Amino acid sequence: MWTWAGVLGVVWLLLPHGTVELQLVTLLFVACYAGTTVLSSADAPATLVPRILLVLGSLITVTITEQLPYWPAVAGFLALFALSLYALARLIQRNLASLADARANAEWALASRTQFLAAASHDLGQPLHSARLFLDQSVRSTDAQVRARSLERVGTALAAMERMLHSMLDHLRLDAGAIQPRVSVVEVNDVIATLVAQFEPVARLASIRLHAVPTRSVVAVDRQLFERAVGNLVDNALRHSGASRVLIGLRRRGDQARIWVIDDGRGIGGADPGQLFQIFEQASAQPGPPSQGFGIGLASARRIMRLMGGNAGVQPDVRRGAAFFIDVPCVARTIEDV
């Protein structure tokens, strides 16, 4: 600040009274100082620009009022120089803002990956530890029923671990842009039946009734990705909702099919519906027993569906429980209509 005050003092106090040579040298010095300051100063351009314009404006004013040698040409040059420095400072400001955004995004991505890996190492260990304990119990027990129950729970724990690994791989592949949908005509009922068979043991272990409403609707999706996305919603309801019943069904909305996964659990509470589909968020904001998972199932479901021209969301005004849905283009009411 004091440096700029000194420069202004030179302009107003010394420049009008110097020799012609001194005046020209002073003009050149101040103009060069302003230019090099724009390029090298650590000050923010928004703070720097007014000071530079004030100094150059003072130079122009003194040049004209004192009618220094060659003042029309010198004043014109200084005006163009001031405009050039202003444009350069604005460009630097925009580039600095872009760099700051890029750095923030890089830091967020690094923190996100670190958090994801920490969650993965912790959460993958839980079903593995459970499987080991149940397997040990089945080996040591002499009761046939206890062995059967223990082996069933081993299978459930390993299935949970498999789903978590698939979720982890989906997340990494989505981040890398490595997923390319292969869209075809798919009967929704086949997908729902597959998911019911897959999740039935998990639901039974959690004392949850898993119910599917039959449908003959046909959609245009990548079957594997579509099954994974709907499965993420079902898995989320079974593990996070604290429900006694989970329903899977479809309702047409014009040329869109909306697949619902509805539970009668504790709901999403006061959680922001938009935030639920961010990574590391989990659907239940209410107190409850801890659940396994990375908090990326809902986010992956939405990202997967958007790759296929669909979407995933939640109905926020449900009185009891939670109602998550997936929207996808509907080809026909039945396979015969295709």
C-alpha positions as CSV (number, residue, x, y, z in Angstrom):
1,M,0.0,0.0,0.0
2,W,2.8,2.4,0.9
3,T,4.6,1.6,-2.3
4,W,1.6,2.7,-4.4
5,A,1.3,5.9,-2.3
6,G,5.0,6.6,-3.1
7,V,4.4,6.0,-6.8
8,L,1.4,8.5,-6.7
9,G,3.6,11.0,-4.9
10,V,6.2,10.7,-7.7
11,V,3.6,11.2,-10.3
12,W,1.9,14.3,-8.8
13,L,4.8,16.0,-7.0
14,L,7.9,15.3,-9.0
15,L,6.7,14.6,-12.6
16,P,5.4,18.2,-13.3
17,H,8.6,19.9,-12.1
18,G,11.3,17.6,-13.7
19,T,13.4,18.0,-16.8
20,V,12.1,16.6,-20.1
21,E,14.5,13.6,-19.7
22,L,13.4,13.0,-16.1
23,Q,9.7,13.2,-17.1
24,L,10.1,10.6,-19.8
25,V,12.1,8.3,-17.6
26,T,9.5,8.7,-14.8
27,L,6.7,7.9,-17.3
28,L,8.5,4.8,-18.5
29,F,9.3,3.7,-15.0
30,V,5.8,4.0,-13.6
31,A,4.3,2.3,-16.7
32,C,6.8,-0.6,-16.4
33,Y,6.2,-0.9,-12.7
34,A,2.4,-1.2,-13.2
35,G,2.9,-3.8,-15.9
36,T,5.4,-6.0,-14.0
37,T,3.1,-5.7,-10.9
38,V,0.2,-7.2,-12.7
39,L,2.4,-10.2,-13.8
40,S,4.2,-10.8,-10.6
41,S,2.2,-9.5,-7.7
42,A,0.7,-12.0,-5.1
43,D,-2.2,-9.6,-4.5
44,A,-5.6,-10.6,-5.9
45,P,-6.4,-9.0,-9.2
46,A,-9.6,-7.6,-7.8
47,T,-7.5,-5.6,-5.3
48,L,-4.7,-4.8,-7.7
49,V,-6.6,-3.4,-10.7
50,P,-8.0,-0.3,-9.0
51,R,-4.6,0.7,-7.7
52,I,-3.0,0.3,-11.2
53,L,-5.8,2.2,-12.9
54,L,-5.5,5.0,-10.3
55,V,-1.7,5.3,-11.0
56,L,-2.1,5.2,-14.8
57,G,-5.0,7.5,-14.7
58,S,-2.9,10.0,-12.7
59,L,-0.1,9.7,-15.3
60,I,-2.6,10.5,-18.1
61,T,-4.1,13.4,-16.1
62,V,-0.7,14.9,-15.4
63,T,0.5,14.4,-19.0
64,I,-2.5,16.2,-20.3
65,T,-2.8,19.0,-17.7
66,E,0.9,19.8,-17.7
67,Q,1.2,19.2,-21.5
68,L,4.3,17.2,-21.2
69,P,6.4,16.7,-24.3
70,Y,4.5,14.7,-27.0
71,W,1.5,14.7,-24.6
72,P,-1.2,13.6,-27.1
73,A,0.8,10.5,-28.2
74,V,2.0,9.8,-24.6
75,A,-1.6,10.1,-23.2
76,G,-3.0,7.9,-25.9
77,F,-0.3,5.3,-25.3
78,L,-0.9,5.3,-21.6
79,A,-4.7,4.9,-22.1
80,L,-4.2,1.9,-24.4
81,F,-1.6,0.5,-21.9
82,A,-4.1,0.9,-19.1
83,L,-6.8,-0.9,-21.0
84,S,-4.3,-3.7,-21.9
85,L,-3.3,-4.2,-18.3
86,Y,-7.0,-4.2,-17.2
87,A,-7.8,-6.9,-19.7
88,L,-4.7,-8.9,-18.7
89,A,-5.6,-8.6,-15.0
90,R,-9.1,-9.8,-15.7
91,L,-7.7,-12.8,-17.7
92,I,-5.4,-13.7,-14.8
93,Q,-8.3,-13.4,-12.4
94,R,-10.4,-15.8,-14.4
95,N,-7.5,-18.3,-14.7
96,L,-6.8,-18.1,-11.0
97,A,-10.5,-18.8,-10.3
98,S,-10.4,-21.8,-12.7
99,L,-7.3,-23.1,-11.0
100,A,-8.8,-22.7,-7.6
101,D,-11.9,-24.6,-8.7
102,A,-9.8,-27.3,-10.2
103,R,-7.7,-27.6,-7.1
104,A,-10.9,-27.8,-4.9
105,N,-12.3,-30.5,-7.2
106,A,-9.0,-32.4,-7.0
107,E,-8.9,-32.2,-3.2
108,W,-12.6,-33.2,-3.0
109,A,-11.9,-36.2,-5.3
110,L,-8.9,-37.2,-3.2
111,A,-10.8,-36.9,0.0
112,S,-13.7,-38.8,-1.6
113,R,-11.4,-41.7,-2.6
114,T,-9.8,-41.8,0.8
115,Q,-13.1,-41.9,2.5
116,F,-14.3,-44.5,0.1
117,L,-11.3,-46.8,0.7
118,A,-11.6,-46.3,4.4
119,A,-15.2,-47.3,4.3
120,A,-14.5,-50.2,2.1
121,S,-11.8,-51.6,4.3
122,H,-14.0,-51.3,7.3
123,D,-17.3,-52.5,5.9
124,L,-16.0,-55.4,3.9
125,G,-14.5,-56.7,7.1
126,Q,-17.9,-57.0,8.8
127,P,-19.5,-59.7,6.6
128,L,-16.2,-61.5,6.3
129,H,-15.9,-61.6,10.1
130,S,-19.6,-62.7,10.4
131,A,-19.0,-65.5,7.9
132,R,-16.0,-66.7,9.7
133,L,-17.9,-66.8,13.1
134,F,-20.9,-68.6,11.6
135,L,-18.6,-71.1,9.8
136,D,-16.8,-71.8,13.0
137,Q,-20.1,-72.3,14.7
138,S,-21.3,-74.7,12.1
139,V,-18.1,-76.8,12.4
140,R,-18.1,-77.0,16.2
141,S,-21.8,-77.6,16.7
142,T,-23.2,-81.1,17.0
143,D,-26.8,-79.9,16.5
144,A,-27.9,-80.3,12.9
145,Q,-30.4,-77.4,13.0
146,V,-27.7,-75.1,14.4
147,R,-25.3,-76.1,11.7
148,A,-27.9,-75.5,9.0
149,R,-28.8,-72.1,10.4
150,S,-25.1,-71.2,10.7
151,L,-24.3,-72.3,7.1
152,E,-27.3,-70.3,5.8
153,R,-25.9,-67.2,7.6
154,V,-22.5,-67.9,6.2
155,G,-24.1,-67.7,2.7
156,T,-26.0,-64.6,3.6
157,A,-22.8,-62.9,4.9
158,L,-20.9,-63.9,1.7
159,A,-23.8,-62.6,-0.5
160,A,-23.6,-59.3,1.4
161,M,-19.9,-59.1,0.8
162,E,-20.4,-59.9,-2.9
163,R,-23.0,-57.1,-3.2
164,M,-20.7,-54.7,-1.5
165,L,-17.9,-55.6,-3.9
166,H,-20.2,-55.1,-6.9
167,S,-21.2,-51.7,-5.5
168,M,-17.5,-50.8,-5.0
169,L,-16.6,-51.8,-8.6
170,D,-19.6,-50.0,-10.0
171,H,-18.6,-46.8,-8.1
172,L,-15.0,-47.0,-9.4
173,R,-16.1,-47.8,-13.0
174,L,-18.6,-44.9,-13.0
175,D,-15.9,-42.6,-11.8
176,A,-13.6,-43.8,-14.5
177,G,-16.3,-43.5,-17.2
178,A,-15.8,-47.1,-18.1
179,I,-19.5,-48.1,-18.1
180,Q,-21.2,-48.1,-21.5
181,P,-24.8,-49.2,-21.5
182,R,-26.0,-51.8,-24.1
183,V,-29.6,-51.0,-24.3
184,S,-32.1,-53.8,-25.3
185,V,-35.8,-54.7,-24.7
186,V,-36.2,-56.0,-21.2
187,E,-39.2,-57.5,-19.4
188,V,-39.4,-55.8,-16.0
189,N,-41.1,-58.8,-14.4
190,D,-38.0,-61.0,-15.1
191,V,-35.8,-58.5,-13.4
192,I,-38.0,-58.1,-10.4
193,A,-38.3,-61.9,-10.0
194,T,-34.5,-62.2,-10.2
195,L,-34.1,-59.6,-7.5
196,V,-36.7,-61.2,-5.2
197,A,-34.9,-64.5,-5.5
198,Q,-31.5,-62.8,-4.8
199,F,-32.7,-60.8,-1.8
200,E,-35.1,-63.2,-0.2
201,P,-32.5,-64.8,2.1
202,V,-31.4,-61.3,3.3
203,A,-35.1,-60.3,3.9
204,R,-35.9,-63.5,5.7
205,L,-32.9,-63.1,8.0
206,A,-34.0,-59.5,8.8
207,S,-37.6,-60.6,9.3
208,I,-38.8,-58.5,6.4
209,R,-41.5,-59.6,4.0
210,L,-40.3,-58.9,0.4
211,H,-43.3,-58.6,-1.9
212,A,-43.3,-58.0,-5.7
213,V,-46.3,-56.9,-7.8
214,P,-46.3,-58.7,-11.2
215,T,-46.1,-56.6,-14.3
216,R,-45.9,-57.2,-18.1
217,S,-44.3,-53.9,-19.0
218,V,-41.3,-53.8,-21.2
219,V,-38.5,-51.2,-21.0
220,A,-35.4,-50.2,-23.0
221,V,-32.4,-50.6,-20.8
222,D,-29.1,-52.4,-20.3
223,R,-30.5,-55.3,-18.3
224,Q,-27.5,-55.9,-16.1
225,L,-27.2,-52.2,-15.2
226,F,-30.9,-51.8,-14.7
227,E,-31.0,-54.9,-12.4
228,R,-28.0,-53.4,-10.5
229,A,-29.8,-50.1,-10.0
230,V,-33.1,-51.5,-8.8
231,G,-31.1,-54.0,-6.7
232,N,-29.4,-51.0,-5.0
233,L,-32.8,-49.6,-4.0
234,V,-33.9,-53.0,-2.6
235,D,-30.7,-53.5,-0.8
236,N,-30.9,-50.0,0.7
237,A,-34.5,-50.7,2.0
238,L,-33.6,-54.1,3.5
239,R,-30.5,-52.8,5.3
240,H,-31.4,-49.2,6.3
241,S,-35.1,-48.9,6.7
242,G,-35.9,-51.0,9.7
243,A,-39.0,-52.1,7.9
244,S,-41.2,-55.1,8.2
245,R,-42.3,-55.1,4.6
246,V,-40.7,-54.0,1.3
247,L,-42.7,-53.8,-1.9
248,I,-41.4,-53.8,-5.5
249,G,-43.7,-52.7,-8.2
250,L,-44.1,-50.7,-11.5
251,R,-46.5,-47.9,-12.6
252,R,-46.6,-46.4,-16.0
253,R,-46.3,-42.6,-16.4
254,G,-47.0,-41.8,-20.1
255,D,-43.9,-43.1,-22.0
256,Q,-42.0,-43.6,-18.7
257,A,-42.1,-46.6,-16.4
258,R,-41.6,-45.9,-12.7
259,I,-40.3,-48.8,-10.7
260,W,-41.1,-48.3,-7.0
261,V,-39.3,-49.8,-4.0
262,I,-41.5,-48.9,-1.0
263,D,-41.0,-49.9,2.7
264,D,-42.9,-49.3,5.9
265,G,-39.8,-48.5,8.0
266,R,-38.7,-45.3,9.7
267,G,-38.4,-43.3,6.6
268,I,-35.9,-40.6,5.6
269,G,-36.8,-38.3,8.5
270,G,-35.6,-34.7,8.0
271,A,-33.0,-35.7,5.4
272,D,-32.7,-33.6,2.3
273,P,-34.0,-35.9,-0.6
274,G,-31.4,-34.5,-2.9
275,Q,-28.5,-35.2,-0.5
276,L,-29.6,-38.9,-0.2
277,F,-28.2,-39.5,-3.7
278,Q,-24.8,-38.1,-2.9
279,I,-22.0,-40.6,-2.2
280,F,-21.5,-41.6,1.4
281,E,-25.0,-40.6,2.4
282,Q,-27.4,-43.2,3.7
283,A,-31.2,-43.1,3.4
284,S,-32.3,-43.3,7.0
285,A,-31.7,-40.2,9.0
286,Q,-33.4,-41.7,12.0
287,P,-31.7,-43.5,14.9
288,G,-31.3,-47.2,14.4
289,P,-28.9,-50.1,14.5
290,P,-25.8,-49.7,12.4
291,S,-25.9,-51.2,8.9
292,Q,-23.3,-52.3,6.5
293,G,-22.5,-50.4,3.4
294,F,-20.5,-47.6,1.8
295,G,-23.3,-45.2,1.4
296,I,-22.9,-45.2,-2.4
297,G,-25.8,-47.5,-3.4
298,L,-28.3,-44.7,-4.1
299,A,-25.7,-42.5,-5.8
300,S,-24.7,-45.4,-8.1
301,A,-28.3,-46.2,-8.9
302,R,-29.0,-42.6,-10.1
303,R,-25.7,-42.4,-12.0
304,I,-26.4,-45.7,-13.7
305,M,-29.9,-44.8,-14.7
306,R,-28.9,-41.4,-16.1
307,L,-26.5,-43.2,-18.4
308,M,-29.6,-44.9,-19.9
309,G,-31.7,-41.8,-20.1
310,G,-33.5,-42.5,-16.8
311,N,-33.3,-41.3,-13.3
312,A,-33.7,-42.3,-9.6
313,G,-35.3,-40.4,-6.8
314,V,-37.4,-40.5,-3.6
315,Q,-40.9,-39.5,-2.9
316,P,-40.5,-36.9,0.0
317,D,-44.0,-36.7,1.3
318,V,-44.7,-40.3,2.3
319,R,-46.5,-40.5,5.6
320,R,-44.8,-43.7,6.8
321,G,-41.7,-45.4,5.5
322,A,-39.9,-44.4,2.3
323,A,-40.7,-44.7,-1.4
324,F,-37.7,-44.7,-3.7
325,F,-38.2,-45.0,-7.5
326,I,-36.4,-45.4,-10.8
327,D,-37.8,-43.8,-14.0
328,V,-36.9,-45.4,-17.3
329,P,-38.2,-45.3,-20.9
330,C,-41.1,-47.7,-21.4
331,V,-41.2,-49.5,-24.7
332,A,-44.6,-51.3,-24.5
333,R,-47.1,-52.6,-22.0
334,T,-46.3,-56.2,-22.9
335,I,-43.6,-58.1,-24.7
336,E,-46.2,-59.0,-27.4
337,D,-46.6,-55.3,-28.2
338,V,-42.9,-54.8,-29.1
